[in-house]
């Protein structure tokens, strides 16, 4: 099978390329966002085309034609979007993509609403879903009248991947940060109380407002701990049902050790960079979504949730290599390496090395979330 990834994020696309390889799928990429283009160096990328979209209203007809033509020429069966803008863009044009099936994706307006941290916070309040105390800061003076104590978290409304998220212990540090007036510190910003505890990652794929598969995990120094939590799962069902959501999504949750409860932080209505963790555990959101796109019945033997608490090694190159060197992870037999996501990440080093060189040189690309602010 051949699939086409419509990409606005090299990191997420790279994760997806490696997951698709384990399914024996040949992956093509059309990048619609200015980026390092590091995925073109992956062993698992059959072909890479750069087609930067800067003005959606002016370029839609041409890019739709390009995608349909490419799918016909390369015998593409399924189109998958990655990155926030890539997912939003495919949601906008999915009815015009006639040469291949489209991976399940929700409405473009829902994507924009769920991704915006302030709008999502207001929705959670309305639904009586537990959240940290939060304030929208659009004037510097508001910092002096916060109704919760330091430390606080400041974050941009529309960026993702943790970009621009900072913890502050003192008011003076906030004043200095805001005076920088860079992209991450530019108002408006979201101010949230800092929740002592730990982060939880809750991931789902849904169809017509019903969760089809899910995982919940937290990170420890050498392992990912997968576990079941009915409170988190019920919150997810409530959100998904309200939006009649379709497709993939990832929620950042915070466990509050003060009250032994969970609070919802934000939603990523798209593939996420660490999707390999769920695939490594055994819940393959990529395979499930492709089957749904093709209107196939999901086999009963496919894992669709966390049935018991389980620790798994980090499947990402740096952490996996460190775990191997320190003796935390057992070596796989040679005949299993080709089926092991962690080893496949390790044996596909060029994109990561290329990206590190770019970062060392200080070459930074604007996060694709800014595109949604323009639309």
Order of alpha helices (4+ residues) and beta strands (2+ residues): beta-alpha-beta-beta-alpha-beta-alpha-beta-alpha-alpha-beta-beta-beta-alpha-beta-beta-beta-beta-alpha-beta-beta-alpha-alpha-beta-alpha-alpha-alpha-alpha-alpha
